[in-house]
Amino acid sequence: MKTSPLSRILCAGALGLGLLSGVVAPAHAAPRTDGPYGVADHPVSGTAETRAVALMRRQKPLLDAAHQLRQKGIAAEAGFSGITVDPERSTLHLYWRGALPKQVKRTVQSLSRPSVRIEVRKGPAPGSERSGDAPKVSVAAGPATGAAAGTTDPAPRPAGRVNDRWPVSGGALIITQSETCTTGFGVVSVARGHKQLLTAGHCGPVGSPWFNGDAEFIGNAGARHPEVDALVIDANSSDKVWHGAVTESLDGIDDKARTVTEARSPEVGQYLCTSGAVSGTRCGLRVTRTGVVVSIAGTDVPGQVEAEQVDHLDAAGNGDSGGPVYSGTTATGPVTAHGMITAYDRQQTVPCSGMPTGNGRNCSWRVYFTDIHVLLKATGTRLPAPGA
């Protein structure tokens, strides 16, 4: 019986990411059944996707207001403590220590409108932690015993997540001799102007060759930045990310390309989606903390962002390392880049979407990712101009 490239890879033991046990983390409530996604809903199909888009559309003016507050230098003020957003209530919370200065009050008033209620609260912002106070976690990646080469599928298939070809988009499957991972965003080298691809730094070393699921060559890793868990692959990349489900047939028909038009640092409280090559698109994730330290191969990676699927459905799993994290305000239109998947919490495992649990694959409703601006700065890259 013919098996798909991804099925063979997973059976060979290719793991993309995960957490070691013993993570220090706060207790969480039982899975919700009355939230914006009900546990019976698939977060990227039917009414669930409609709900996801509605929440992300509702949060857009809040994120724009947060961006303007930061652009005006409010985050550099001594009293600034943090920002959180509450899309359900169209409210932005500005946390401040001490009396609010008059100029800040004027800025807040100028940004307030029916779609953006700004409430000033005293004390530290929840979820905004100094990196030294955040719990440390570790990723675990297993060997892929030679699955990258010599496993071509003789049946031609349209390009999709598993067999994406130049220019390669984010959310696509990539394989080297030691790992199976996911492409992050297509980027451009600031210094050289060359197109490149990002993925997680723990996926492979400098010089490692990368292939798609049909064993077609994608590119070689040209640089590694362990301080942000990033690997830069020299390859022809696009300005798009795959958005949609992963099916067992892996023929790409459920995948939809979404154009990336901007990059924004995530805010605590906002909703977003992940796009993993093995899990597919998972929406209904909400940012719960920033400033988390993730320990990867003995290197502390600060400035990580924690997000949780609100109904405790799977957010990411093995093979999704490096996948893009983003948000969008329509079902088919452009998206905003927020970061790239680093790890998932192995202590909070749930059944997987896409390829099922088993054969060394596990998934979790809690995921960690690198802030997009931290990522771009460290790698010396920028997002390409849409359509370039």
C-alpha positions in Angstrom: 0.0 0.0 0.0 1.4 3.4 -1.0 2.0 5.8 1.9 2.3 9.5 1.9 5.7 11.2 2.3 4.6 12.6 5.6 3.4 9.3 6.9 6.7 7.7 6.1 8.6 10.6 7.8 6.6 10.4 11.0 6.9 6.6 11.1 10.7 7.1 10.8 10.6 9.1 14.0 11.0 12.6 12.8 10.1 15.1 15.6 10.0 18.8 15.2 9.6 20.2 18.7 8.4 19.6 22.2 9.1 20.3 25.9 10.9 18.2 28.4 8.9 17.3 31.5 9.2 19.2 34.7 8.0 22.6 33.4 7.1 25.1 36.1 3.7 26.5 35.1 0.6 27.8 36.9 -2.5 25.7 37.2 -5.2 26.2 34.6 -8.9 25.7 34.5 -10.5 22.7 32.8 -11.2 22.9 29.1 -14.0 25.4 28.3 -17.2 24.4 26.5 -18.7 27.9 26.4 -15.8 29.9 24.9 -15.6 31.4 21.4 -14.7 28.0 19.9 -16.7 25.1 21.6 -14.7 22.0 22.0 -16.6 20.2 19.2 -15.5 22.9 16.7 -12.5 22.6 14.5 -10.6 25.9 14.8 -10.1 26.4 11.1 -13.4 25.1 9.7 -17.0 26.2 9.5 -18.4 28.4 12.2 -15.1 28.1 14.2 -13.2 29.9 11.5 -15.9 32.5 11.3 -15.6 33.1 15.1 -11.8 33.2 14.9 -11.9 35.8 12.1 -14.6 37.9 14.0 -12.4 38.0 17.1 -9.3 38.9 15.2 -11.2 41.6 13.3 -12.5 43.0 16.5 -9.0 43.1 18.0 -7.4 44.9 15.1 -8.3 48.5 16.2 -7.1 47.5 19.7 -3.7 46.4 18.3 -3.5 49.5 16.2 -4.0 51.6 19.3 -1.4 49.6 21.2 1.0 50.1 18.4 0.4 53.9 18.4 0.9 54.1 22.1 4.2 52.4 21.8 5.2 54.5 18.8 4.6 57.6 20.8 7.1 56.5 23.4 4.7 55.7 26.2 6.4 52.3 26.8 9.6 54.2 27.7 7.9 56.3 30.4 8.9 55.4 34.0 5.3 54.6 35.0 4.5 52.3 32.1 3.8 48.7 33.2 2.3 47.1 30.2 -0.6 46.7 27.8 -3.3 44.0 27.4 -6.2 43.7 25.0 -9.7 42.3 25.5 -11.2 41.8 22.0 -14.5 40.5 23.4 -15.1 43.8 25.2 -13.3 46.0 22.7 -11.1 47.2 25.5 -7.4 48.0 25.8 -5.9 48.0 29.3 -3.0 50.4 29.9 -1.2 49.5 33.2 0.5 52.3 35.0 2.5 52.8 38.2 1.6 56.0 39.9 -0.3 59.0 38.6 -0.9 59.1 34.8 1.0 62.1 33.2 -1.1 64.7 31.5 0.5 64.0 28.1 -0.2 60.3 28.4 -3.8 61.1 29.3 -4.2 63.3 26.3 -2.8 60.5 24.0 -5.2 58.0 25.6 -8.2 60.3 25.0 -7.1 60.9 21.4 -7.1 57.2 20.6 -10.3 56.3 22.4 -13.4 55.5 20.3 -16.3 53.1 20.4 -14.2 50.3 19.0 -11.3 51.1 21.3 -12.1 51.6 25.0 -8.9 52.4 26.8 -8.9 51.7 30.6 -6.0 52.8 32.7 -5.2 50.3 35.5 -2.7 50.5 38.4 0.1 48.1 39.0 1.9 45.5 36.8 0.3 44.2 33.7 -0.7 40.5 33.8 1.4 38.3 31.5 4.2 40.8 31.1 7.1 39.2 32.9 10.8 40.0 33.1 12.7 37.2 31.4 14.4 36.3 34.7 11.1 35.7 36.4 9.7 33.4 33.7 9.7 29.6 33.9 12.3 27.8 31.8 11.3 25.0 29.4 13.3 22.8 27.0 12.5 21.5 23.5 13.1 17.9 22.5 13.8 16.9 18.9 14.1 13.3 17.8 16.0 11.8 14.9 14.6 11.4 11.4 16.4 8.3 10.3 17.3 9.2 6.8 13.8 10.2 5.7 14.8 13.2 3.7 16.2 11.6 0.6 15.2 8.8 -1.7 11.5 8.7 -0.6 9.9 10.5 -3.6 6.3 9.9 -4.4 6.0 8.8 -8.0 2.5 10.3 -8.3 2.6 14.0 -9.3 0.7 16.2 -6.9 -0.1 20.0 -6.8 2.2 21.9 -4.5 1.0 22.1 -1.0 2.4 22.2 2.5 4.2 18.9 2.1 5.8 19.4 -1.3 6.0 23.2 -1.6 8.4 24.3 -4.3 10.2 27.6 -5.1 9.2 30.2 -4.1 8.5 28.4 -0.8 5.9 29.8 1.6 5.6 29.7 5.4 4.0 26.7 7.0 5.5 24.1 4.6 7.1 20.8 5.5 10.9 20.8 5.3 13.2 17.8 6.1 16.9 17.3 6.7 18.7 14.1 7.7 18.1 14.8 11.4 14.8 16.7 11.6 11.4 17.4 10.2 10.3 21.0 10.7 8.1 23.8 9.3 9.1 26.9 7.3 8.5 30.2 9.1 8.3 33.3 7.1 9.9 34.1 3.8 12.3 37.0 4.4 14.9 39.1 2.6 18.5 39.6 3.8 18.9 43.3 4.7 22.7 43.2 3.9 22.5 41.2 0.6 19.0 41.6 -0.6 18.7 37.8 -1.1 15.5 35.9 -0.4 15.7 33.5 2.5 13.5 31.2 4.7 13.3 31.1 8.4 12.7 28.1 10.6 13.5 27.1 14.2 17.2 27.2 15.2 17.0 23.8 17.0 15.9 22.1 13.7 19.5 21.8 12.3 23.0 23.1 12.0 24.6 25.6 9.6 25.2 23.9 6.3 22.3 21.4 6.6 20.5 20.7 3.4 16.7 20.9 3.4 14.2 19.1 1.2 10.4 19.1 0.8 8.3 15.9 1.4 9.0 14.8 -2.2 12.7 14.9 -1.5 13.1 18.0 -3.7 16.0 20.3 -2.6 14.9 23.6 -1.0 18.2 25.1 0.2 21.0 25.0 2.6 21.1 26.6 6.1 23.3 29.6 5.9 23.2 30.9 9.4 22.0 29.9 12.9 21.0 32.2 15.7 20.5 30.2 18.9 19.8 33.3 21.0 16.4 33.6 19.2 16.2 29.9 18.1 16.3 30.8 14.4 17.8 29.1 11.4 18.2 31.0 8.1 17.9 28.9 4.9 19.2 30.3 1.7 16.2 29.6 -0.6 13.8 31.3 -2.9 10.9 32.2 -0.7 7.5 33.9 -1.0 5.5 36.5 0.9 2.8 34.0 1.8 1.9 31.4 4.4 -0.1 28.2 4.1 -3.5 28.4 5.8 -5.8 25.5 6.1 -6.1 21.9 7.2 -3.6 19.0 6.7 -5.3 16.0 5.2 -4.1 12.4 5.2 -3.9 12.4 1.4 -1.7 15.5 1.7 -2.7 16.7 -1.8 -2.8 20.3 -0.8 -6.4 20.9 -1.8 -7.4 22.2 1.6 -4.5 24.7 1.8 -4.9 28.3 1.0 -2.0 30.8 0.6 -2.3 34.0 2.6 -0.1 37.0 1.9 1.9 38.5 4.8 1.7 42.3 4.7 3.1 43.5 8.0 4.9 42.5 11.2 3.7 43.3 14.7 4.8 42.3 18.1 2.1 40.4 19.9 0.1 41.9 22.8 -1.1 39.9 25.8 -4.8 39.0 25.3 -4.8 39.0 21.5 -5.9 36.1 19.4 -3.8 34.5 16.7 -3.2 31.4 14.6 -0.3 29.0 14.0 0.4 27.2 10.8 2.3 23.9 11.2 3.3 21.6 8.4 2.1 18.6 10.4 -0.8 20.1 12.4 -2.1 22.5 9.8 -3.6 25.9 10.8 -4.7 26.1 14.4 -6.7 29.2 15.5 -8.3 30.3 18.7 -4.9 30.8 20.4 -4.6 33.7 22.9 -1.4 35.3 24.1 -1.1 34.7 27.9 2.5 35.9 28.7 5.5 37.6 27.3 9.1 37.5 28.5 9.2 33.8 28.9 12.6 32.1 28.8 12.9 28.9 26.9 16.0 26.7 27.4 17.0 25.0 24.1 20.1 22.7 24.0 21.5 24.5 27.0 20.9 28.0 25.6 18.4 30.3 27.3 16.3 32.0 24.8 14.6 35.0 26.4 11.7 37.1 25.1 9.5 34.2 24.2 5.7 34.6 24.0 3.3 32.0 25.5 -0.1 31.4 23.9 -2.9 29.0 24.8 -5.7 27.5 22.7 -8.7 28.8 24.6 -10.7 25.5 24.5 -7.6 23.4 25.2 -7.5 22.0 21.7 -4.2 21.4 20.1 -2.1 24.5 19.2 1.0 22.7 17.9 3.0 19.5 18.1 6.0 17.5 16.8 6.9 18.7 13.3 5.5 22.2 13.7 8.8 23.8 14.9 9.5 27.0 13.0 5.9 27.5 11.8 4.5 31.0 11.4 2.3 32.7 14.0 -0.1 35.3 12.6 -3.5 36.9 12.6 -5.9 38.1 10.0 -9.2 39.9 9.8 -10.8 38.0 6.9 -11.1 34.4 5.9 -8.9 34.7 2.8 -7.2 38.0 2.9 -3.8 39.2 4.1 -2.3 38.4 7.5 0.0 40.0 10.0 3.1 38.2 11.2 3.6 37.9 15.0 6.3 35.2 15.4 7.6 31.7 14.8 6.9 28.5 16.8 9.6 27.4 19.2 8.1 24.8 21.5 5.0 23.3 23.0 4.3 22.2 26.6 4.6 18.5 26.7 2.9 18.5 30.2 -0.4 19.7 28.6 -0.9 17.2 25.8 -4.1 16.7 23.9 -5.0 14.8 20.7 -3.4 16.1 17.6 -4.9 17.5 14.4 -3.4 16.9 11.0 -1.4 13.8 11.4 -2.7 12.0 14.5 -1.1 11.4 17.9 1.3 8.4 17.9 4.6 7.3 16.2 6.4 9.7 18.5 4.0 12.6 17.8 2.4 14.7 20.6 0.5 18.0 20.7 -0.3 20.6 23.3 -2.8 23.4 23.9 0.1 25.7 25.1 2.8 26.9 22.7 5.8 29.2 22.8 7.0 31.4 20.0 9.6 34.1 19.2 8.4 37.6 18.7 8.6 38.6 15.0 10.6 41.8 15.5 13.1 40.0 17.8 13.4 37.4 15.1 13.9 39.8 12.2 16.5 42.0 14.1 18.6 39.0 15.2 18.7 37.4 11.7 19.3 40.7 9.9 16.2 40.1 7.7 13.0 41.9 6.8 9.7 40.7 5.4 9.5 41.1 1.6 7.2 43.7 0.1 3.9 42.0 -0.7 4.0 40.8 -4.3 7.7 41.4 -4.8 
